[in-house]
Amino acid sequence: MRRSNKDRSESMRQALMDAARTLFIEKGYADTATPEIVATAGVTRGALYHHFEDKRALFRAVIEREAEDVAGEIEASSTSGSSPREAILAGTRAYFDAMARPGRTRLLLLDGPAVLGTDLMRAIDSETAEASLKVGLATLLKGTRNSDKAAMLAVLLSAAFDRAALAIEAGAERRSCEEAIAALIDGLSG
């Protein structure tokens, strides 16, 4: 069965993103050249520029896919019938699981802000993992003294999650980070 042009095009785009991800992790953004990316992907340079304006646009696509994958894992962790607190704690575990994928912390928390800038990275986070956190916190804090602060608390807590992921990557005990996040959550809703 022949694949459609659309299927071939999407397959080529994914191959470029997969190759770029591997090289960005191995060598970093600055030390990864587009000829290496196309060679690793097994496509032409023209194919790269057909799908992406430049290396930065390809990097952004990789970052957006990573952020969407993290958000998807968090969303998949929620179970119906669990309390808002338990849903957030399940999301916490899912976030740390997702960030444990080799290279993801570097891409999303180190290289992403350095290459794309903090404003764009905040916008990407706001549309992905942080969006789930905002919903969860709004539900958890409904009717409490902090209910009107849920959106800003989500921004701050999201930063705490990221710092914890960096700490875990550097060797901190994951369980301690999870317990600290739980303490923060309990302090907000108490």
Rosetta blueprint (number, residue, H / E / L):
1 M L
2 R L
3 R L
4 S L
5 N H
6 K H
7 D H
8 R H
9 S H
10 E H
11 S H
12 M H
13 R H
14 Q H
15 A H
16 L H
17 M H
18 D H
19 A H
20 A H
21 R H
22 T H
23 L H
24 F H
25 I H
26 E H
27 K H
28 G L
29 Y L
30 A L
31 D L
32 T L
33 A L
34 T H
35 P H
36 E H
37 I H
38 V H
39 A H
40 T H
41 A H
42 G L
43 V L
44 T L
45 R H
46 G H
47 A H
48 L H
49 Y H
50 H H
51 H H
52 F L
53 E L
54 D L
55 K H
56 R H
57 A H
58 L H
59 F H
60 R H
61 A H
62 V H
63 I H
64 E H
65 R H
66 E H
67 A H
68 E H
69 D H
70 V H
71 A H
72 G H
73 E H
74 I H
75 E H
76 A H
77 S H
78 S L
79 T L
80 S L
81 G L
82 S L
83 S L
84 P H
85 R H
86 E H
87 A H
88 I H
89 L H
90 A H
91 G H
92 T H
93 R H
94 A H
95 Y H
96 F H
97 D H
98 A H
99 M H
100 A L
101 R L
102 P L
103 G L
104 R H
105 T H
106 R H
107 L H
108 L H
109 L H
110 L H
111 D H
112 G H
113 P H
114 A H
115 V H
116 L H
117 G L
118 T H
119 D H
120 L H
121 M H
122 R H
123 A H
124 I H
125 D H
126 S H
127 E H
128 T L
129 A H
130 E H
131 A H
132 S H
133 L H
134 K H
135 V H
136 G H
137 L H
138 A H
139 T H
140 L H
141 L H
142 K L
143 G L
144 T L
145 R L
146 N L
147 S H
148 D H
149 K H
150 A H
151 A H
152 M H
153 L H
154 A H
155 V H
156 L H
157 L H
158 S H
159 A H
160 A H
161 F H
162 D H
163 R H
164 A H
165 A H
166 L H
167 A H
168 I H
169 E H
170 A L
171 G L
172 A L
173 E L
174 R H
175 R H
176 S H
177 C H
178 E H
179 E H
180 A H
181 I H
182 A H
183 A H
184 L H
185 I H
186 D H
187 G H
188 L H
189 S H
190 G L
